[in-house]
Amino acid sequence: MRARLLALLVLAAACRDRGHPYPPEVVENFLRACIATGGSEAACQCSLDAVRRRYTIDEYRAIEQRVARGEVLPELANLTADCRGR
């Protein structure tokens, strides 16, 4: 069931103009990671939309690398703060 919902979210994200275009695998990875850490589908989609409006794919990939190194990015948390609780 979750896999089906995730697939629908990925498709919906790909079909709407939600900011900078991201490859489908980036969208899927973002949503999967967000949901796996306890985010609701709505909050995760909202967060992805906020990130895509702000960052190009190259900027986002640089952010991913910083997060993978363990950096805490308050600017990212601030950007997605309005999405919490959805």
PDB file of N, CA, C and O in Angstrom:
ATOM      1  N   MET A   1       0.825  -1.193   0.000  1.00  0.00           N
ATOM      2  CA  MET A   1       0.000   0.000   0.000  1.00  0.00           C
ATOM      3  C   MET A   1       0.872   1.261   0.000  1.00  0.00           C
ATOM      4  O   MET A   1       0.640   2.183  -0.781  1.00  0.00           O
ATOM      5  N   ARG A   2       1.882   1.291   0.888  1.00  0.00           N
ATOM      6  CA  ARG A   2       2.778   2.464   0.924  1.00  0.00           C
ATOM      7  C   ARG A   2       3.519   2.638  -0.389  1.00  0.00           C
ATOM      8  O   ARG A   2       3.711   3.760  -0.859  1.00  0.00           O
ATOM      9  N   ALA A   3       3.933   1.527  -0.979  1.00  0.00           N
ATOM     10  CA  ALA A   3       4.660   1.609  -2.248  1.00  0.00           C
ATOM     11  C   ALA A   3       3.772   2.219  -3.324  1.00  0.00           C
ATOM     12  O   ALA A   3       4.227   3.029  -4.132  1.00  0.00           O
ATOM     13  N   ARG A   4       2.508   1.826  -3.330  1.00  0.00           N
ATOM     14  CA  ARG A   4       1.577   2.366  -4.319  1.00  0.00           C
ATOM     15  C   ARG A   4       1.370   3.864  -4.097  1.00  0.00           C
ATOM     16  O   ARG A   4       1.358   4.642  -5.050  1.00  0.00           O
ATOM     17  N   LEU A   5       1.209   4.260  -2.838  1.00  0.00           N
ATOM     18  CA  LEU A   5       1.032   5.667  -2.522  1.00  0.00           C
ATOM     19  C   LEU A   5       2.272   6.468  -2.891  1.00  0.00           C
ATOM     20  O   LEU A   5       2.165   7.568  -3.433  1.00  0.00           O
ATOM     21  N   LEU A   6       3.441   5.923  -2.600  1.00  0.00           N
ATOM     22  CA  LEU A   6       4.684   6.600  -2.961  1.00  0.00           C
ATOM     23  C   LEU A   6       4.786   6.770  -4.471  1.00  0.00           C
ATOM     24  O   LEU A   6       5.196   7.827  -4.951  1.00  0.00           O
ATOM     25  N   ALA A   7       4.417   5.738  -5.221  1.00  0.00           N
ATOM     26  CA  ALA A   7       4.453   5.824  -6.677  1.00  0.00           C
ATOM     27  C   ALA A   7       3.503   6.912  -7.183  1.00  0.00           C
ATOM     28  O   ALA A   7       3.834   7.644  -8.116  1.00  0.00           O
ATOM     29  N   LEU A   8       2.330   7.014  -6.569  1.00  0.00           N
ATOM     30  CA  LEU A   8       1.382   8.054  -6.960  1.00  0.00           C
ATOM     31  C   LEU A   8       1.923   9.448  -6.645  1.00  0.00           C
ATOM     32  O   LEU A   8       1.746  10.384  -7.425  1.00  0.00           O
ATOM     33  N   LEU A   9       2.582   9.575  -5.496  1.00  0.00           N
ATOM     34  CA  LEU A   9       3.171  10.871  -5.139  1.00  0.00           C
ATOM     35  C   LEU A   9       4.262  11.263  -6.124  1.00  0.00           C
ATOM     36  O   LEU A   9       4.359  12.423  -6.525  1.00  0.00           O
ATOM     37  N   VAL A  10       5.075  10.299  -6.508  1.00  0.00           N
ATOM     38  CA  VAL A  10       6.151  10.573  -7.472  1.00  0.00           C
ATOM     39  C   VAL A  10       5.554  11.006  -8.803  1.00  0.00           C
ATOM     40  O   VAL A  10       6.018  11.966  -9.417  1.00  0.00           O
ATOM     41  N   LEU A  11       4.528  10.298  -9.243  1.00  0.00           N
ATOM     42  CA  LEU A  11       3.881  10.648 -10.507  1.00  0.00           C
ATOM     43  C   LEU A  11       3.249  12.032 -10.430  1.00  0.00           C
ATOM     44  O   LEU A  11       3.379  12.829 -11.359  1.00  0.00           O
ATOM     45  N   ALA A  12       2.569  12.316  -9.333  1.00  0.00           N
ATOM     46  CA  ALA A  12       1.948  13.629  -9.169  1.00  0.00           C
ATOM     47  C   ALA A  12       2.990  14.737  -9.181  1.00  0.00           C
ATOM     48  O   ALA A  12       2.785  15.789  -9.787  1.00  0.00           O
ATOM     49  N   ALA A  13       4.098  14.496  -8.517  1.00  0.00           N
ATOM     50  CA  ALA A  13       5.164  15.502  -8.479  1.00  0.00           C
ATOM     51  C   ALA A  13       5.748  15.735  -9.861  1.00  0.00           C
ATOM     52  O   ALA A  13       6.094  16.865 -10.208  1.00  0.00           O
ATOM     53  N   ALA A  14       5.859  14.696 -10.636  1.00  0.00           N
ATOM     54  CA  ALA A  14       6.428  14.816 -11.972  1.00  0.00           C
ATOM     55  C   ALA A  14       5.481  15.541 -12.925  1.00  0.00           C
ATOM     56  O   ALA A  14       5.922  16.165 -13.891  1.00  0.00           O
ATOM     57  N   CYS A  15       4.189  15.459 -12.653  1.00  0.00           N
ATOM     58  CA  CYS A  15       3.208  16.021 -13.575  1.00  0.00           C
ATOM     59  C   CYS A  15       2.890  17.483 -13.303  1.00  0.00           C
ATOM     60  O   CYS A  15       2.348  18.153 -14.182  1.00  0.00           O
ATOM     61  N   ARG A  16       3.197  17.994 -12.146  1.00  0.00           N
ATOM     62  CA  ARG A  16       2.853  19.371 -11.800  1.00  0.00           C
ATOM     63  C   ARG A  16       4.097  20.248 -11.784  1.00  0.00           C
ATOM     64  O   ARG A  16       5.214  19.789 -11.547  1.00  0.00           O
ATOM     65  N   ASP A  17       3.860  21.519 -12.044  1.00  0.00           N
ATOM     66  CA  ASP A  17       4.962  22.466 -11.956  1.00  0.00           C
ATOM     67  C   ASP A  17       5.119  22.866 -10.502  1.00  0.00           C
ATOM     68  O   ASP A  17       4.338  23.663  -9.983  1.00  0.00           O
ATOM     69  N   ARG A  18       6.118  22.320  -9.852  1.00  0.00           N
ATOM     70  CA  ARG A  18       6.347  22.577  -8.440  1.00  0.00           C
ATOM     71  C   ARG A  18       7.719  23.189  -8.237  1.00  0.00           C
ATOM     72  O   ARG A  18       8.320  23.022  -7.176  1.00  0.00           O
ATOM     73  N   GLY A  19       8.211  23.880  -9.215  1.00  0.00           N
ATOM     74  CA  GLY A  19       9.523  24.483  -9.092  1.00  0.00           C
ATOM     75  C   GLY A  19      10.485  23.883 -10.084  1.00  0.00           C
ATOM     76  O   GLY A  19      10.105  23.460 -11.175  1.00  0.00           O
ATOM     77  N   HIS A  20      11.739  23.855  -9.681  1.00  0.00           N
ATOM     78  CA  HIS A  20      12.783  23.319 -10.553  1.00  0.00           C
ATOM     79  C   HIS A  20      12.533  21.840 -10.828  1.00  0.00           C
ATOM     80  O   HIS A  20      12.124  21.102  -9.933  1.00  0.00           O
ATOM     81  N   PRO A  21      12.775  21.408 -12.060  1.00  0.00           N
ATOM     82  CA  PRO A  21      12.576  19.992 -12.362  1.00  0.00           C
ATOM     83  C   PRO A  21      13.666  19.131 -11.719  1.00  0.00           C
ATOM     84  O   PRO A  21      14.852  19.452 -11.796  1.00  0.00           O
ATOM     85  N   TYR A  22      13.255  18.060 -11.099  1.00  0.00           N
ATOM     86  CA  TYR A  22      14.170  17.082 -10.518  1.00  0.00           C
ATOM     87  C   TYR A  22      13.910  15.757 -11.209  1.00  0.00           C
ATOM     88  O   TYR A  22      12.767  15.455 -11.550  1.00  0.00           O
ATOM     89  N   PRO A  23      14.950  14.961 -11.422  1.00  0.00           N
ATOM     90  CA  PRO A  23      14.747  13.646 -12.020  1.00  0.00           C
ATOM     91  C   PRO A  23      13.836  12.790 -11.125  1.00  0.00           C
ATOM     92  O   PRO A  23      13.855  12.934  -9.902  1.00  0.00           O
ATOM     93  N   PRO A  24      13.052  11.913 -11.727  1.00  0.00           N
ATOM     94  CA  PRO A  24      12.137  11.078 -10.949  1.00  0.00           C
ATOM     95  C   PRO A  24      12.810  10.320  -9.804  1.00  0.00           C
ATOM     96  O   PRO A  24      12.215  10.160  -8.738  1.00  0.00           O
ATOM     97  N   GLU A  25      14.041   9.853 -10.012  1.00  0.00           N
ATOM     98  CA  GLU A  25      14.706   9.091  -8.943  1.00  0.00           C
ATOM     99  C   GLU A  25      15.046   9.981  -7.744  1.00  0.00           C
ATOM    100  O   GLU A  25      15.053   9.508  -6.608  1.00  0.00           O
ATOM    101  N   VAL A  26      15.325  11.254  -7.984  1.00  0.00           N
ATOM    102  CA  VAL A  26      15.593  12.188  -6.887  1.00  0.00           C
ATOM    103  C   VAL A  26      14.303  12.439  -6.106  1.00  0.00           C
ATOM    104  O   VAL A  26      14.307  12.447  -4.875  1.00  0.00           O
ATOM    105  N   VAL A  27      13.207  12.644  -6.826  1.00  0.00           N
ATOM    106  CA  VAL A  27      11.906  12.842  -6.189  1.00  0.00           C
ATOM    107  C   VAL A  27      11.550  11.624  -5.341  1.00  0.00           C
ATOM    108  O   VAL A  27      11.156  11.758  -4.183  1.00  0.00           O
ATOM    109  N   GLU A  28      11.689  10.447  -5.920  1.00  0.00           N
ATOM    110  CA  GLU A  28      11.361   9.206  -5.207  1.00  0.00           C
ATOM    111  C   GLU A  28      12.236   9.028  -3.966  1.00  0.00           C
ATOM    112  O   GLU A  28      11.734   8.671  -2.900  1.00  0.00           O
ATOM    113  N   ASN A  29      13.531   9.273  -4.099  1.00  0.00           N
ATOM    114  CA  ASN A  29      14.438   9.129  -2.954  1.00  0.00           C
ATOM    115  C   ASN A  29      14.100  10.121  -1.847  1.00  0.00           C
ATOM    116  O   ASN A  29      14.116   9.768  -0.668  1.00  0.00           O
ATOM    117  N   PHE A  30      13.797  11.356  -2.222  1.00  0.00           N
ATOM    118  CA  PHE A  30      13.430  12.369  -1.230  1.00  0.00           C
ATOM    119  C   PHE A  30      12.188  11.922  -0.469  1.00  0.00           C
ATOM    120  O   PHE A  30      12.172  11.926   0.762  1.00  0.00           O
ATOM    121  N   LEU A  31      11.147  11.537  -1.208  1.00  0.00           N
ATOM    122  CA  LEU A  31       9.896  11.143  -0.562  1.00  0.00           C
ATOM    123  C   LEU A  31      10.079   9.887   0.290  1.00  0.00           C
ATOM    124  O   LEU A  31       9.549   9.811   1.398  1.00  0.00           O
ATOM    125  N   ARG A  32      10.811   8.920  -0.209  1.00  0.00           N
ATOM    126  CA  ARG A  32      11.038   7.681   0.544  1.00  0.00           C
ATOM    127  C   ARG A  32      11.780   7.982   1.851  1.00  0.00           C
ATOM    128  O   ARG A  32      11.403   7.476   2.908  1.00  0.00           O
ATOM    129  N   ALA A  33      12.820   8.793   1.780  1.00  0.00           N
ATOM    130  CA  ALA A  33      13.599   9.118   2.976  1.00  0.00           C
ATOM    131  C   ALA A  33      12.758   9.914   3.967  1.00  0.00           C
ATOM    132  O   ALA A  33      12.822   9.677   5.173  1.00  0.00           O
ATOM    133  N   CYS A  34      11.984  10.842   3.465  1.00  0.00           N
ATOM    134  CA  CYS A  34      11.145  11.669   4.334  1.00  0.00           C
ATOM    135  C   CYS A  34      10.106  10.813   5.054  1.00  0.00           C
ATOM    136  O   CYS A  34       9.924  10.938   6.265  1.00  0.00           O
ATOM    137  N   ILE A  35       9.436   9.956   4.318  1.00  0.00           N
ATOM    138  CA  ILE A  35       8.412   9.090   4.913  1.00  0.00           C
ATOM    139  C   ILE A  35       9.046   8.111   5.892  1.00  0.00           C
ATOM    140  O   ILE A  35       8.469   7.817   6.939  1.00  0.00           O
ATOM    141  N   ALA A  36      10.229   7.606   5.560  1.00  0.00           N
ATOM    142  CA  ALA A  36      10.916   6.646   6.440  1.00  0.00           C
ATOM    143  C   ALA A  36      11.318   7.273   7.768  1.00  0.00           C
ATOM    144  O   ALA A  36      11.467   6.570   8.767  1.00  0.00           O
ATOM    145  N   THR A  37      11.492   8.580   7.787  1.00  0.00           N
ATOM    146  CA  THR A  37      11.868   9.253   9.038  1.00  0.00           C
ATOM    147  C   THR A  37      10.659   9.802   9.781  1.00  0.00           C
ATOM    148  O   THR A  37      10.800  10.598  10.709  1.00  0.00           O
ATOM    149  N   GLY A  38       9.470   9.373   9.369  1.00  0.00           N
ATOM    150  CA  GLY A  38       8.266   9.709  10.116  1.00  0.00           C
ATOM    151  C   GLY A  38       7.402  10.803   9.537  1.00  0.00           C
ATOM    152  O   GLY A  38       6.396  11.172  10.144  1.00  0.00           O
ATOM    153  N   GLY A  39       7.757  11.329   8.396  1.00  0.00           N
ATOM    154  CA  GLY A  39       6.929  12.361   7.779  1.00  0.00           C
ATOM    155  C   GLY A  39       5.692  11.764   7.135  1.00  0.00           C
ATOM    156  O   GLY A  39       5.732  10.654   6.605  1.00  0.00           O
ATOM    157  N   SER A  40       4.601  12.500   7.182  1.00  0.00           N
ATOM    158  CA  SER A  40       3.396  12.062   6.473  1.00  0.00           C
ATOM    159  C   SER A  40       3.611  12.294   4.981  1.00  0.00           C
ATOM    160  O   SER A  40       4.491  13.055   4.578  1.00  0.00           O
ATOM    161  N   GLU A  41       2.804  11.635   4.177  1.00  0.00           N
ATOM    162  CA  GLU A  41       2.925  11.831   2.736  1.00  0.00           C
ATOM    163  C   GLU A  41       2.705  13.295   2.369  1.00  0.00           C
ATOM    164  O   GLU A  41       3.420  13.844   1.530  1.00  0.00           O
ATOM    165  N   ALA A  42       1.710  13.928   3.002  1.00  0.00           N
ATOM    166  CA  ALA A  42       1.409  15.334   2.703  1.00  0.00           C
ATOM    167  C   ALA A  42       2.558  16.250   3.122  1.00  0.00           C
ATOM    168  O   ALA A  42       2.932  17.155   2.376  1.00  0.00           O
ATOM    169  N   ALA A  43       3.112  16.023   4.295  1.00  0.00           N
ATOM    170  CA  ALA A  43       4.223  16.853   4.768  1.00  0.00           C
ATOM    171  C   ALA A  43       5.451  16.662   3.890  1.00  0.00           C
ATOM    172  O   ALA A  43       6.159  17.623   3.592  1.00  0.00           O
ATOM    173  N   CYS A  44       5.703  15.436   3.479  1.00  0.00           N
ATOM    174  CA  CYS A  44       6.870  15.168   2.634  1.00  0.00           C
ATOM    175  C   CYS A  44       6.720  15.797   1.259  1.00  0.00           C
ATOM    176  O   CYS A  44       7.683  16.343   0.719  1.00  0.00           O
ATOM    177  N   GLN A  45       5.525  15.727   0.685  1.00  0.00           N
ATOM    178  CA  GLN A  45       5.299  16.360  -0.616  1.00  0.00           C
ATOM    179  C   GLN A  45       5.428  17.873  -0.494  1.00  0.00           C
ATOM    180  O   GLN A  45       6.009  18.522  -1.365  1.00  0.00           O
ATOM    181  N   CYS A  46       4.894  18.430   0.574  1.00  0.00           N
ATOM    182  CA  CYS A  46       5.009  19.868   0.829  1.00  0.00           C
ATOM    183  C   CYS A  46       6.482  20.271   0.943  1.00  0.00           C
ATOM    184  O   CYS A  46       6.901  21.282   0.379  1.00  0.00           O
ATOM    185  N   SER A  47       7.255  19.482   1.670  1.00  0.00           N
ATOM    186  CA  SER A  47       8.684  19.766   1.833  1.00  0.00           C
ATOM    187  C   SER A  47       9.415  19.698   0.510  1.00  0.00           C
ATOM    188  O   SER A  47      10.234  20.562   0.199  1.00  0.00           O
ATOM    189  N   LEU A  48       9.118  18.671  -0.270  1.00  0.00           N
ATOM    190  CA  LEU A  48       9.741  18.541  -1.584  1.00  0.00           C
ATOM    191  C   LEU A  48       9.399  19.744  -2.458  1.00  0.00           C
ATOM    192  O   LEU A  48      10.265  20.282  -3.146  1.00  0.00           O
ATOM    193  N   ASP A  49       8.151  20.158  -2.430  1.00  0.00           N
ATOM    194  CA  ASP A  49       7.739  21.319  -3.228  1.00  0.00           C
ATOM    195  C   ASP A  49       8.507  22.565  -2.809  1.00  0.00           C
ATOM    196  O   ASP A  49       8.950  23.338  -3.659  1.00  0.00           O
ATOM    197  N   ALA A  50       8.665  22.762  -1.503  1.00  0.00           N
ATOM    198  CA  ALA A  50       9.399  23.928  -0.997  1.00  0.00           C
ATOM    199  C   ALA A  50      10.858  23.894  -1.443  1.00  0.00           C
ATOM    200  O   ALA A  50      11.419  24.914  -1.845  1.00  0.00           O
ATOM    201  N   VAL A  51      11.458  22.726  -1.368  1.00  0.00           N
ATOM    202  CA  VAL A  51      12.860  22.564  -1.769  1.00  0.00           C
ATOM    203  C   VAL A  51      12.999  22.822  -3.263  1.00  0.00           C
ATOM    204  O   VAL A  51      13.920  23.521  -3.687  1.00  0.00           O
ATOM    205  N   ARG A  52      12.098  22.268  -4.062  1.00  0.00           N
ATOM    206  CA  ARG A  52      12.175  22.451  -5.520  1.00  0.00           C
ATOM    207  C   ARG A  52      11.950  23.897  -5.940  1.00  0.00           C
ATOM    208  O   ARG A  52      12.505  24.345  -6.944  1.00  0.00           O
ATOM    209  N   ARG A  53      11.135  24.633  -5.174  1.00  0.00           N
ATOM    210  CA  ARG A  53      10.935  26.047  -5.508  1.00  0.00           C
ATOM    211  C   ARG A  53      12.191  26.859  -5.218  1.00  0.00           C
ATOM    212  O   ARG A  53      12.443  27.874  -5.868  1.00  0.00           O
ATOM    213  N   ARG A  54      12.975  26.414  -4.245  1.00  0.00           N
ATOM    214  CA  ARG A  54      14.140  27.186  -3.802  1.00  0.00           C
ATOM    215  C   ARG A  54      15.449  26.774  -4.486  1.00  0.00           C
ATOM    216  O   ARG A  54      16.263  27.629  -4.833  1.00  0.00           O
ATOM    217  N   TYR A  55      15.649  25.466  -4.680  1.00  0.00           N
ATOM    218  CA  TYR A  55      16.953  24.962  -5.133  1.00  0.00           C
ATOM    219  C   TYR A  55      16.872  24.290  -6.499  1.00  0.00           C
ATOM    220  O   TYR A  55      15.952  23.521  -6.777  1.00  0.00           O
ATOM    221  N   THR A  56      17.853  24.595  -7.344  1.00  0.00           N
ATOM    222  CA  THR A  56      17.999  23.847  -8.594  1.00  0.00           C
ATOM    223  C   THR A  56      18.453  22.431  -8.237  1.00  0.00           C
ATOM    224  O   THR A  56      18.812  22.162  -7.091  1.00  0.00           O
ATOM    225  N   ILE A  57      18.437  21.553  -9.192  1.00  0.00           N
ATOM    226  CA  ILE A  57      18.873  20.172  -8.935  1.00  0.00           C
ATOM    227  C   ILE A  57      20.342  20.138  -8.522  1.00  0.00           C
ATOM    228  O   ILE A  57      20.712  19.352  -7.650  1.00  0.00           O
ATOM    229  N   ASP A  58      21.166  20.951  -9.112  1.00  0.00           N
ATOM    230  CA  ASP A  58      22.586  20.972  -8.740  1.00  0.00           C
ATOM    231  C   ASP A  58      22.766  21.468  -7.303  1.00  0.00           C
ATOM    232  O   ASP A  58      23.569  20.921  -6.547  1.00  0.00           O
ATOM    233  N   GLU A  59      22.019  22.499  -6.936  1.00  0.00           N
ATOM    234  CA  GLU A  59      22.078  22.993  -5.560  1.00  0.00           C
ATOM    235  C   GLU A  59      21.582  21.929  -4.577  1.00  0.00           C
ATOM    236  O   GLU A  59      22.161  21.744  -3.507  1.00  0.00           O
ATOM    237  N   TYR A  60      20.508  21.235  -4.949  1.00  0.00           N
ATOM    238  CA  TYR A  60      19.966  20.197  -4.084  1.00  0.00           C
ATOM    239  C   TYR A  60      20.965  19.042  -3.909  1.00  0.00           C
ATOM    240  O   TYR A  60      21.133  18.526  -2.804  1.00  0.00           O
ATOM    241  N   ARG A  61      21.610  18.648  -4.983  1.00  0.00           N
ATOM    242  CA  ARG A  61      22.603  17.563  -4.874  1.00  0.00           C
ATOM    243  C   ARG A  61      23.762  17.967  -3.961  1.00  0.00           C
ATOM    244  O   ARG A  61      24.296  17.128  -3.236  1.00  0.00           O
ATOM    245  N   ALA A  62      24.151  19.224  -3.990  1.00  0.00           N
ATOM    246  CA  ALA A  62      25.189  19.708  -3.078  1.00  0.00           C
ATOM    247  C   ALA A  62      24.696  19.634  -1.630  1.00  0.00           C
ATOM    248  O   ALA A  62      25.458  19.294  -0.725  1.00  0.00           O
ATOM    249  N   ILE A  63      23.427  19.953  -1.420  1.00  0.00           N
ATOM    250  CA  ILE A  63      22.831  19.844  -0.082  1.00  0.00           C
ATOM    251  C   ILE A  63      22.830  18.394   0.374  1.00  0.00           C
ATOM    252  O   ILE A  63      23.168  18.102   1.521  1.00  0.00           O
ATOM    253  N   GLU A  64      22.454  17.488  -0.513  1.00  0.00           N
ATOM    254  CA  GLU A  64      22.465  16.057  -0.172  1.00  0.00           C
ATOM    255  C   GLU A  64      23.846  15.616   0.299  1.00  0.00           C
ATOM    256  O   GLU A  64      23.967  14.863   1.265  1.00  0.00           O
ATOM    257  N   GLN A  65      24.874  16.081  -0.377  1.00  0.00           N
ATOM    258  CA  GLN A  65      26.237  15.713   0.010  1.00  0.00           C
ATOM    259  C   GLN A  65      26.578  16.259   1.390  1.00  0.00           C
ATOM    260  O   GLN A  65      27.222  15.576   2.187  1.00  0.00           O
ATOM    261  N   ARG A  66      26.160  17.459   1.670  1.00  0.00           N
ATOM    262  CA  ARG A  66      26.427  18.047   2.993  1.00  0.00           C
ATOM    263  C   ARG A  66      25.697  17.266   4.088  1.00  0.00           C
ATOM    264  O   ARG A  66      26.265  16.994   5.146  1.00  0.00           O
ATOM    265  N   VAL A  67      24.455  16.914   3.833  1.00  0.00           N
ATOM    266  CA  VAL A  67      23.678  16.137   4.804  1.00  0.00           C
ATOM    267  C   VAL A  67      24.317  14.764   5.005  1.00  0.00           C
ATOM    268  O   VAL A  67      24.391  14.277   6.134  1.00  0.00           O
ATOM    269  N   ALA A  68      24.775  14.140   3.930  1.00  0.00           N
ATOM    270  CA  ALA A  68      25.421  12.826   4.023  1.00  0.00           C
ATOM    271  C   ALA A  68      26.688  12.887   4.871  1.00  0.00           C
ATOM    272  O   ALA A  68      27.068  11.894   5.491  1.00  0.00           O
ATOM    273  N   ARG A  69      27.345  14.049   4.902  1.00  0.00           N
ATOM    274  CA  ARG A  69      28.544  14.225   5.731  1.00  0.00           C
ATOM    275  C   ARG A  69      28.186  14.523   7.182  1.00  0.00           C
ATOM    276  O   ARG A  69      29.065  14.655   8.033  1.00  0.00           O
ATOM    277  N   GLY A  70      26.884  14.627   7.458  1.00  0.00           N
ATOM    278  CA  GLY A  70      26.451  14.855   8.827  1.00  0.00           C
ATOM    279  C   GLY A  70      26.196  16.298   9.192  1.00  0.00           C
ATOM    280  O   GLY A  70      25.949  16.609  10.357  1.00  0.00           O
ATOM    281  N   GLU A  71      26.251  17.180   8.222  1.00  0.00           N
ATOM    282  CA  GLU A  71      26.002  18.594   8.510  1.00  0.00           C
ATOM    283  C   GLU A  71      24.527  18.814   8.823  1.00  0.00           C
ATOM    284  O   GLU A  71      23.651  18.199   8.216  1.00  0.00           O
ATOM    285  N   VAL A  72      24.273  19.685   9.765  1.00  0.00           N
ATOM    286  CA  VAL A  72      22.913  20.121  10.078  1.00  0.00           C
ATOM    287  C   VAL A  72      22.684  21.418   9.309  1.00  0.00           C
ATOM    288  O   VAL A  72      23.486  22.348   9.392  1.00  0.00           O
ATOM    289  N   LEU A  73      21.605  21.473   8.576  1.00  0.00           N
ATOM    290  CA  LEU A  73      21.338  22.622   7.717  1.00  0.00           C
ATOM    291  C   LEU A  73      20.077  23.347   8.183  1.00  0.00           C
ATOM    292  O   LEU A  73      18.970  23.000   7.771  1.00  0.00           O
ATOM    293  N   PRO A  74      20.245  24.350   9.040  1.00  0.00           N
ATOM    294  CA  PRO A  74      19.066  25.066   9.535  1.00  0.00           C
ATOM    295  C   PRO A  74      18.256  25.716   8.411  1.00  0.00           C
ATOM    296  O   PRO A  74      17.035  25.835   8.514  1.00  0.00           O
ATOM    297  N   GLU A  75      18.927  26.132   7.347  1.00  0.00           N
ATOM    298  CA  GLU A  75      18.201  26.762   6.251  1.00  0.00           C
ATOM    299  C   GLU A  75      17.217  25.796   5.601  1.00  0.00           C
ATOM    300  O   GLU A  75      16.153  26.206   5.137  1.00  0.00           O
ATOM    301  N   LEU A  76      17.570  24.524   5.569  1.00  0.00           N
ATOM    302  CA  LEU A  76      16.673  23.519   5.015  1.00  0.00           C
ATOM    303  C   LEU A  76      15.505  23.271   5.965  1.00  0.00           C
ATOM    304  O   LEU A  76      14.360  23.154   5.530  1.00  0.00           O
ATOM    305  N   ALA A  77      15.793  23.193   7.243  1.00  0.00           N
ATOM    306  CA  ALA A  77      14.738  23.005   8.243  1.00  0.00           C
ATOM    307  C   ALA A  77      13.785  24.198   8.236  1.00  0.00           C
ATOM    308  O   ALA A  77      12.571  24.020   8.330  1.00  0.00           O
ATOM    309  N   ASN A  78      14.318  25.394   8.127  1.00  0.00           N
ATOM    310  CA  ASN A  78      13.477  26.594   8.085  1.00  0.00           C
ATOM    311  C   ASN A  78      12.593  26.613   6.844  1.00  0.00           C
ATOM    312  O   ASN A  78      11.432  27.018   6.898  1.00  0.00           O
ATOM    313  N   LEU A  79      13.157  26.172   5.732  1.00  0.00           N
ATOM    314  CA  LEU A  79      12.430  26.162   4.465  1.00  0.00           C
ATOM    315  C   LEU A  79      11.212  25.244   4.525  1.00  0.00           C
ATOM    316  O   LEU A  79      10.173  25.544   3.938  1.00  0.00           O
ATOM    317  N   THR A  80      11.343  24.138   5.229  1.00  0.00           N
ATOM    318  CA  THR A  80      10.264  23.137   5.269  1.00  0.00           C
ATOM    319  C   THR A  80       9.430  23.209   6.553  1.00  0.00           C
ATOM    320  O   THR A  80       8.556  22.368   6.767  1.00  0.00           O
ATOM    321  N   ALA A  81       9.688  24.197   7.404  1.00  0.00           N
ATOM    322  CA  ALA A  81       8.988  24.291   8.694  1.00  0.00           C
ATOM    323  C   ALA A  81       7.474  24.376   8.542  1.00  0.00           C
ATOM    324  O   ALA A  81       6.746  23.794   9.346  1.00  0.00           O
ATOM    325  N   ASP A  82       6.991  25.078   7.546  1.00  0.00           N
ATOM    326  CA  ASP A  82       5.548  25.219   7.364  1.00  0.00           C
ATOM    327  C   ASP A  82       4.880  23.898   6.978  1.00  0.00           C
ATOM    328  O   ASP A  82       3.656  23.784   7.052  1.00  0.00           O
ATOM    329  N   CYS A  83       5.651  22.919   6.575  1.00  0.00           N
ATOM    330  CA  CYS A  83       5.089  21.645   6.141  1.00  0.00           C
ATOM    331  C   CYS A  83       4.855  20.673   7.295  1.00  0.00           C
ATOM    332  O   CYS A  83       4.104  19.707   7.158  1.00  0.00           O
ATOM    333  N   ARG A  84       5.487  20.925   8.404  1.00  0.00           N
ATOM    334  CA  ARG A  84       5.331  20.015   9.546  1.00  0.00           C
ATOM    335  C   ARG A  84       3.896  20.045  10.046  1.00  0.00           C
ATOM    336  O   ARG A  84       3.238  21.086  10.029  1.00  0.00           O
ATOM    337  N   GLY A  85       3.433  18.914  10.481  1.00  0.00           N
ATOM    338  CA  GLY A  85       2.077  18.830  11.009  1.00  0.00           C
ATOM    339  C   GLY A  85       1.018  18.576   9.959  1.00  0.00           C
ATOM    340  O   GLY A  85      -0.171  18.547  10.279  1.00  0.00           O
ATOM    341  N   ARG A  86       1.413  18.395   8.733  1.00  0.00           N
ATOM    342  CA  ARG A  86       0.426  18.094   7.680  1.00  0.00           C
ATOM    343  C   ARG A  86       0.152  16.622   7.627  1.00  0.00           C
ATOM    344  O   ARG A  86      -0.649  16.172   6.808  1.00  0.00           O
TER     345      ARG A  86
END
